[in-house]
Amino acid sequence: MQEIVFILSNIILIILISIIFKKFNFLLDNPNIDDHKLIYTKDTPLAGGIFFYLIFLFLITNIGSSFLEFKTLFFALLLLILGIFSDIKKDFHPSKRLFLQVLIVVLAVIFLNVKITDTRIEIIDFLLTNFIFQSFFTIFCILTVLNGFNFLDGFNGIAPGYFLLSFLSLYILTLITKTNIDVLFLEAILAALIIFYIFNIFGKVFLGDNGIYLLSFLLCVLSINFLNNNAQISPIFAVNIFWYPAFENLFSIIRRYRANSKLMSPDRKHFHTLINIFIKKKLNKNLIKNNNSITGLVINTLLLPNFIFAILNYNKSLVLGFIVLINILVYLLVYWLLKDVSEDS
């Protein structure tokens, strides 16, 4: 009964937030400006961050968590505010936004004592014994993931679906390893993510920068703490969780540098954008209007095997590394096959 009440409360909450945002014209995605979204007759709320922050706050207050604390939510709140400002101020310069991200993440790593202590890669583990390198490495990883997820928030379902798969993977591992740590907490998060995913895939609500910053930061902190406290799971499992947003970020930087383009300027050459253009060419006219959501579903489906094989081999570092390598090679192959599609569109 409590589960049903929680689910209904989530649905009511997301509807209320959307209504309030529309009524006060606050945090709305403008289709006349942000043409990477579906074409709507009405603006869509960028309500992800506020929705999930309220959920996390409720869960920590009522269920508790051994990994996430109120001080963690304080730094998450700072990133949430930064994301809201980024969503509102469309001309917010990327370098200023990155500076503030770095500042918040650095402070979070210091005050929350978040640290990557083990990778099962000998040379990196040796370097991690140095506090300065350990801190820098942890900060670099979190920032890479945070900005990588931000690249994914252009099509319905991709980012929320990826968060859903990531949290689901951690939940399954708590059951497999019989640690039973934060099980109720993770179940509640998964319920909220499923509800948001459904609303998002139908284009009723978006994560926005505020939702991306919040969820990616909390997922990073939760994953680092989870793996640090569970020796049964290989640290490489975290690479399997985060490889796609991280690689999308790093690959985009390299691609733009080689093309002499501005590193932080948006373009139409992301992996998911090429998939979207290809799908539009293959759809009939009746489905064209749904190409945004179809792209999200296709990307989620392509990424699903990575999570399945990673879970099945959670304690085998070499196999997990091989899975990541295969994913990257497939990414590069598909990208190479579709690289000219944006120019022909």
Contacts in CASP RR format, 6 or more apart in sequence:
PFRMAT RR
TARGET T0000
AUTHOR 0000-0000-0000
METHOD contacts of the structure
MODEL  1
MQEIVFILSNIILIILISIIFKKFNFLLDNPNIDDHKLIYTKDTPLAGGI
FFYLIFLFLITNIGSSFLEFKTLFFALLLLILGIFSDIKKDFHPSKRLFL
QVLIVVLAVIFLNVKITDTRIEIIDFLLTNFIFQSFFTIFCILTVLNGFN
FLDGFNGIAPGYFLLSFLSLYILTLITKTNIDVLFLEAILAALIIFYIFN
IFGKVFLGDNGIYLLSFLLCVLSINFLNNNAQISPIFAVNIFWYPAFENL
FSIIRRYRANSKLMSPDRKHFHTLINIFIKKKLNKNLIKNNNSITGLVIN
TLLLPNFIFAILNYNKSLVLGFIVLINILVYLLVYWLLKDVSEDS
3 191 0 8 1.000
6 188 0 8 1.000
6 191 0 8 1.000
7 191 0 8 1.000
7 195 0 8 1.000
10 55 0 8 1.000
10 191 0 8 1.000
10 192 0 8 1.000
10 195 0 8 1.000
11 195 0 8 1.000
13 51 0 8 1.000
13 54 0 8 1.000
13 55 0 8 1.000
14 47 0 8 1.000
14 51 0 8 1.000
14 195 0 8 1.000
14 196 0 8 1.000
14 199 0 8 1.000
14 205 0 8 1.000
17 45 0 8 1.000
17 47 0 8 1.000
17 50 0 8 1.000
17 51 0 8 1.000
17 205 0 8 1.000
18 45 0 8 1.000
18 47 0 8 1.000
18 204 0 8 1.000
18 205 0 8 1.000
20 26 0 8 1.000
21 27 0 8 1.000
21 28 0 8 1.000
21 45 0 8 1.000
21 46 0 8 1.000
21 47 0 8 1.000
22 28 0 8 1.000
22 42 0 8 1.000
22 43 0 8 1.000
22 45 0 8 1.000
25 43 0 8 1.000
27 45 0 8 1.000
27 46 0 8 1.000
27 47 0 8 1.000
27 50 0 8 1.000
27 84 0 8 1.000
27 87 0 8 1.000
27 88 0 8 1.000
27 210 0 8 1.000
28 43 0 8 1.000
28 44 0 8 1.000
28 45 0 8 1.000
28 46 0 8 1.000
29 37 0 8 1.000
29 43 0 8 1.000
29 44 0 8 1.000
29 45 0 8 1.000
29 46 0 8 1.000
29 206 0 8 1.000
29 208 0 8 1.000
30 43 0 8 1.000
31 37 0 8 1.000
31 38 0 8 1.000
31 39 0 8 1.000
31 40 0 8 1.000
31 43 0 8 1.000
31 44 0 8 1.000
33 90 0 8 1.000
36 154 0 8 1.000
36 155 0 8 1.000
37 44 0 8 1.000
37 154 0 8 1.000
37 156 0 8 1.000
37 206 0 8 1.000
37 292 0 8 1.000
38 156 0 8 1.000
38 203 0 8 1.000
38 289 0 8 1.000
38 290 0 8 1.000
38 292 0 8 1.000
38 293 0 8 1.000
39 289 0 8 1.000
40 203 0 8 1.000
44 203 0 8 1.000
44 204 0 8 1.000
44 205 0 8 1.000
44 206 0 8 1.000
45 205 0 8 1.000
45 206 0 8 1.000
46 87 0 8 1.000
46 205 0 8 1.000
46 206 0 8 1.000
46 207 0 8 1.000
46 208 0 8 1.000
46 209 0 8 1.000
46 210 0 8 1.000
46 211 0 8 1.000
47 205 0 8 1.000
47 206 0 8 1.000
48 196 0 8 1.000
48 205 0 8 1.000
48 206 0 8 1.000
48 207 0 8 1.000
48 208 0 8 1.000
48 210 0 8 1.000
48 211 0 8 1.000
48 214 0 8 1.000
49 80 0 8 1.000
49 207 0 8 1.000
49 208 0 8 1.000
49 210 0 8 1.000
49 211 0 8 1.000
49 213 0 8 1.000
49 214 0 8 1.000
49 215 0 8 1.000
50 80 0 8 1.000
50 84 0 8 1.000
50 210 0 8 1.000
51 192 0 8 1.000
51 196 0 8 1.000
51 205 0 8 1.000
52 192 0 8 1.000
52 196 0 8 1.000
52 211 0 8 1.000
52 214 0 8 1.000
52 215 0 8 1.000
53 73 0 8 1.000
53 76 0 8 1.000
53 77 0 8 1.000
53 80 0 8 1.000
53 214 0 8 1.000
55 188 0 8 1.000
55 189 0 8 1.000
55 192 0 8 1.000
56 68 0 8 1.000
56 73 0 8 1.000
56 76 0 8 1.000
56 189 0 8 1.000
56 218 0 8 1.000
57 73 0 8 1.000
59 65 0 8 1.000
59 185 0 8 1.000
59 188 0 8 1.000
59 189 0 8 1.000
60 68 0 8 1.000
60 69 0 8 1.000
60 70 0 8 1.000
60 73 0 8 1.000
63 184 0 8 1.000
63 185 0 8 1.000
63 188 0 8 1.000
64 185 0 8 1.000
65 182 0 8 1.000
65 185 0 8 1.000
66 181 0 8 1.000
66 182 0 8 1.000
67 181 0 8 1.000
67 182 0 8 1.000
67 221 0 8 1.000
67 222 0 8 1.000
67 225 0 8 1.000
67 226 0 8 1.000
67 229 0 8 1.000
68 185 0 8 1.000
68 218 0 8 1.000
68 221 0 8 1.000
68 222 0 8 1.000
71 111 0 8 1.000
71 112 0 8 1.000
72 108 0 8 1.000
72 112 0 8 1.000
72 218 0 8 1.000
72 221 0 8 1.000
75 104 0 8 1.000
75 107 0 8 1.000
75 108 0 8 1.000
75 111 0 8 1.000
75 112 0 8 1.000
75 217 0 8 1.000
76 214 0 8 1.000
76 217 0 8 1.000
76 218 0 8 1.000
78 104 0 8 1.000
79 101 0 8 1.000
79 104 0 8 1.000
79 146 0 8 1.000
79 213 0 8 1.000
79 214 0 8 1.000
79 217 0 8 1.000
80 210 0 8 1.000
80 211 0 8 1.000
80 213 0 8 1.000
80 214 0 8 1.000
81 210 0 8 1.000
82 97 0 8 1.000
82 100 0 8 1.000
82 101 0 8 1.000
82 104 0 8 1.000
82 209 0 8 1.000
82 213 0 8 1.000
83 208 0 8 1.000
83 209 0 8 1.000
83 210 0 8 1.000
83 211 0 8 1.000
83 212 0 8 1.000
83 213 0 8 1.000
84 209 0 8 1.000
84 210 0 8 1.000
85 92 0 8 1.000
86 92 0 8 1.000
86 97 0 8 1.000
86 209 0 8 1.000
86 210 0 8 1.000
87 208 0 8 1.000
87 209 0 8 1.000
87 210 0 8 1.000
94 264 0 8 1.000
94 265 0 8 1.000
95 264 0 8 1.000
98 147 0 8 1.000
98 264 0 8 1.000
101 143 0 8 1.000
101 146 0 8 1.000
101 147 0 8 1.000
101 213 0 8 1.000
102 139 0 8 1.000
102 143 0 8 1.000
105 139 0 8 1.000
105 142 0 8 1.000
105 143 0 8 1.000
105 146 0 8 1.000
105 217 0 8 1.000
106 139 0 8 1.000
108 114 0 8 1.000
108 142 0 8 1.000
108 217 0 8 1.000
108 221 0 8 1.000
109 115 0 8 1.000
109 135 0 8 1.000
109 138 0 8 1.000
109 139 0 8 1.000
109 142 0 8 1.000
110 135 0 8 1.000
112 221 0 8 1.000
114 138 0 8 1.000
114 142 0 8 1.000
114 220 0 8 1.000
114 221 0 8 1.000
114 224 0 8 1.000
114 225 0 8 1.000
115 134 0 8 1.000
115 135 0 8 1.000
115 138 0 8 1.000
115 224 0 8 1.000
115 228 0 8 1.000
116 128 0 8 1.000
116 134 0 8 1.000
116 137 0 8 1.000
116 138 0 8 1.000
116 141 0 8 1.000
116 224 0 8 1.000
116 235 0 8 1.000
117 128 0 8 1.000
117 134 0 8 1.000
117 228 0 8 1.000
118 125 0 8 1.000
118 128 0 8 1.000
118 227 0 8 1.000
118 228 0 8 1.000
118 235 0 8 1.000
119 125 0 8 1.000
119 128 0 8 1.000
119 235 0 8 1.000
119 236 0 8 1.000
120 234 0 8 1.000
120 235 0 8 1.000
120 236 0 8 1.000
120 317 0 8 1.000
124 137 0 8 1.000
127 133 0 8 1.000
127 134 0 8 1.000
127 137 0 8 1.000
128 134 0 8 1.000
128 137 0 8 1.000
138 224 0 8 1.000
141 220 0 8 1.000
141 242 0 8 1.000
141 246 0 8 1.000
142 217 0 8 1.000
142 220 0 8 1.000
144 246 0 8 1.000
144 249 0 8 1.000
144 250 0 8 1.000
145 216 0 8 1.000
145 219 0 8 1.000
145 220 0 8 1.000
145 242 0 8 1.000
145 245 0 8 1.000
145 246 0 8 1.000
145 249 0 8 1.000
146 212 0 8 1.000
146 213 0 8 1.000
146 216 0 8 1.000
146 217 0 8 1.000
146 220 0 8 1.000
147 249 0 8 1.000
148 216 0 8 1.000
148 245 0 8 1.000
148 246 0 8 1.000
148 248 0 8 1.000
148 249 0 8 1.000
149 159 0 8 1.000
149 162 0 8 1.000
149 212 0 8 1.000
149 215 0 8 1.000
149 216 0 8 1.000
149 245 0 8 1.000
150 209 0 8 1.000
150 212 0 8 1.000
150 213 0 8 1.000
150 216 0 8 1.000
151 245 0 8 1.000
151 248 0 8 1.000
151 249 0 8 1.000
151 252 0 8 1.000
151 270 0 8 1.000
152 158 0 8 1.000
152 159 0 8 1.000
152 162 0 8 1.000
152 212 0 8 1.000
152 244 0 8 1.000
152 245 0 8 1.000
152 248 0 8 1.000
152 272 0 8 1.000
153 159 0 8 1.000
153 206 0 8 1.000
153 207 0 8 1.000
153 208 0 8 1.000
153 209 0 8 1.000
153 212 0 8 1.000
154 272 0 8 1.000
155 272 0 8 1.000
155 276 0 8 1.000
155 292 0 8 1.000
155 293 0 8 1.000
155 295 0 8 1.000
155 296 0 8 1.000
155 299 0 8 1.000
156 200 0 8 1.000
156 201 0 8 1.000
156 202 0 8 1.000
156 203 0 8 1.000
156 206 0 8 1.000
156 292 0 8 1.000
156 293 0 8 1.000
156 295 0 8 1.000
156 296 0 8 1.000
157 197 0 8 1.000
157 200 0 8 1.000
157 201 0 8 1.000
157 293 0 8 1.000
157 296 0 8 1.000
157 297 0 8 1.000
157 299 0 8 1.000
157 300 0 8 1.000
158 272 0 8 1.000
158 295 0 8 1.000
158 296 0 8 1.000
158 299 0 8 1.000
158 300 0 8 1.000
159 207 0 8 1.000
159 212 0 8 1.000
159 215 0 8 1.000
160 193 0 8 1.000
160 196 0 8 1.000
160 197 0 8 1.000
160 200 0 8 1.000
160 201 0 8 1.000
160 207 0 8 1.000
161 193 0 8 1.000
161 197 0 8 1.000
161 300 0 8 1.000
162 244 0 8 1.000
162 245 0 8 1.000
162 300 0 8 1.000
162 303 0 8 1.000
163 193 0 8 1.000
163 215 0 8 1.000
163 216 0 8 1.000
163 219 0 8 1.000
164 190 0 8 1.000
164 193 0 8 1.000
164 194 0 8 1.000
164 197 0 8 1.000
165 300 0 8 1.000
165 303 0 8 1.000
165 304 0 8 1.000
165 307 0 8 1.000
166 219 0 8 1.000
166 223 0 8 1.000
166 241 0 8 1.000
166 242 0 8 1.000
166 307 0 8 1.000
167 186 0 8 1.000
167 189 0 8 1.000
167 190 0 8 1.000
167 193 0 8 1.000
167 219 0 8 1.000
168 190 0 8 1.000
168 307 0 8 1.000
169 237 0 8 1.000
169 241 0 8 1.000
169 307 0 8 1.000
169 310 0 8 1.000
169 311 0 8 1.000
170 186 0 8 1.000
170 222 0 8 1.000
170 223 0 8 1.000
170 226 0 8 1.000
171 183 0 8 1.000
171 186 0 8 1.000
171 187 0 8 1.000
171 190 0 8 1.000
172 311 0 8 1.000
173 230 0 8 1.000
173 233 0 8 1.000
173 237 0 8 1.000
173 311 0 8 1.000
173 314 0 8 1.000
174 180 0 8 1.000
174 181 0 8 1.000
174 182 0 8 1.000
174 183 0 8 1.000
174 186 0 8 1.000
175 183 0 8 1.000
176 311 0 8 1.000
176 314 0 8 1.000
177 230 0 8 1.000
177 232 0 8 1.000
177 233 0 8 1.000
177 314 0 8 1.000
179 230 0 8 1.000
179 232 0 8 1.000
181 226 0 8 1.000
181 229 0 8 1.000
181 230 0 8 1.000
196 205 0 8 1.000
196 207 0 8 1.000
199 205 0 8 1.000
200 206 0 8 1.000
200 207 0 8 1.000
201 293 0 8 1.000
201 296 0 8 1.000
201 297 0 8 1.000
202 293 0 8 1.000
203 292 0 8 1.000
203 293 0 8 1.000
207 215 0 8 1.000
216 245 0 8 1.000
219 241 0 8 1.000
220 242 0 8 1.000
223 238 0 8 1.000
223 241 0 8 1.000
223 242 0 8 1.000
224 238 0 8 1.000
226 233 0 8 1.000
227 233 0 8 1.000
227 235 0 8 1.000
227 237 0 8 1.000
227 238 0 8 1.000
232 314 0 8 1.000
232 315 0 8 1.000
233 314 0 8 1.000
233 315 0 8 1.000
234 314 0 8 1.000
234 315 0 8 1.000
234 316 0 8 1.000
234 317 0 8 1.000
234 320 0 8 1.000
235 317 0 8 1.000
236 317 0 8 1.000
236 320 0 8 1.000
236 321 0 8 1.000
236 324 0 8 1.000
237 310 0 8 1.000
237 314 0 8 1.000
237 320 0 8 1.000
239 320 0 8 1.000
239 321 0 8 1.000
239 324 0 8 1.000
240 306 0 8 1.000
240 307 0 8 1.000
240 310 0 8 1.000
240 320 0 8 1.000
240 321 0 8 1.000
240 323 0 8 1.000
240 324 0 8 1.000
241 307 0 8 1.000
241 310 0 8 1.000
243 306 0 8 1.000
243 324 0 8 1.000
243 327 0 8 1.000
243 328 0 8 1.000
244 303 0 8 1.000
244 306 0 8 1.000
244 327 0 8 1.000
244 331 0 8 1.000
247 328 0 8 1.000
247 331 0 8 1.000
248 270 0 8 1.000
248 271 0 8 1.000
251 271 0 8 1.000
251 331 0 8 1.000
252 269 0 8 1.000
252 270 0 8 1.000
253 263 0 8 1.000
255 269 0 8 1.000
256 262 0 8 1.000
256 263 0 8 1.000
256 265 0 8 1.000
256 267 0 8 1.000
257 263 0 8 1.000
261 267 0 8 1.000
268 277 0 8 1.000
268 342 0 8 1.000
268 345 0 8 1.000
269 339 0 8 1.000
269 342 0 8 1.000
271 331 0 8 1.000
271 334 0 8 1.000
271 335 0 8 1.000
272 295 0 8 1.000
272 296 0 8 1.000
272 299 0 8 1.000
273 342 0 8 1.000
274 335 0 8 1.000
274 338 0 8 1.000
274 339 0 8 1.000
274 341 0 8 1.000
274 342 0 8 1.000
275 295 0 8 1.000
275 298 0 8 1.000
275 299 0 8 1.000
275 334 0 8 1.000
275 338 0 8 1.000
276 291 0 8 1.000
276 292 0 8 1.000
276 295 0 8 1.000
277 338 0 8 1.000
277 341 0 8 1.000
277 342 0 8 1.000
277 345 0 8 1.000
278 338 0 8 1.000
278 341 0 8 1.000
279 291 0 8 1.000
279 294 0 8 1.000
279 295 0 8 1.000
279 298 0 8 1.000
280 288 0 8 1.000
280 291 0 8 1.000
280 345 0 8 1.000
281 341 0 8 1.000
281 345 0 8 1.000
283 291 0 8 1.000
283 294 0 8 1.000
287 294 0 8 1.000
306 323 0 8 1.000
306 327 0 8 1.000
309 323 0 8 1.000
310 320 0 8 1.000
310 323 0 8 1.000
313 319 0 8 1.000
313 320 0 8 1.000
313 323 0 8 1.000
314 320 0 8 1.000
END
